[in-house]
Amino acid sequence: MPFTGPREDREAIRELYATYSDASACADKEAFVSCFAQDAEWNAHVFSRRGRAELRDQWDLLWQGFEKVGFLTEIGSIEVQGDRAECRCVAREIILLKTGGVYKLVGQYRDALVREDGRWVFARRDYVPIAEESP
């Protein structure tokens, strides 16, 4: 079943995804990092990071070349079991680079979430690109 568990939890998880997207589009590093558990993993096709300190470092590294980011997600699955959830989404990114070019990317996240201090956060994000368009 692609959407299971209490409606309130699924809504809170949707708000987590919205916060993540908004933080990316607003270049808000602390809002972005707050979407992750303290010891979270973020695995992409070009890096793997663990813990909020490494996430902040990765953000800084990425944003060295970014001017602006558009980040949109479409959630395909939320499966809640107690204080844990497994989710899947497709992300569309359009990045205006400081060099003036535009980088476009579509990929899929497979996510593990946990309820930490009463709110849903990402415990692990595994990202695989589907399509890329370089400047």
Sequence and secondary structure as in RCSB ss.txt:
>XXXX:A:sequence
MPFTGPREDREAIRELYATYSDASACADKEAFVSCFAQDAEWNAHVFSRRGRAELRDQWDLLWQGFEKVGFLTEI
GSIEVQGDRAECRCVAREIILLKTGGVYKLVGQYRDALVREDGRWVFARRDYVPIAEESP
>XXXX:A:secstr
  EES HHHHHHHHHHHHHHHHHHHTT HHHHHTTEEEEEEEE SS EEESHHHHHHHHHHHHTSEEEEEEEEEE
EEEEEETTEEEEEEEEEEEEEETTS EEEEEEEEEEEEEEETTEEEEEEEEEEEEEEE  
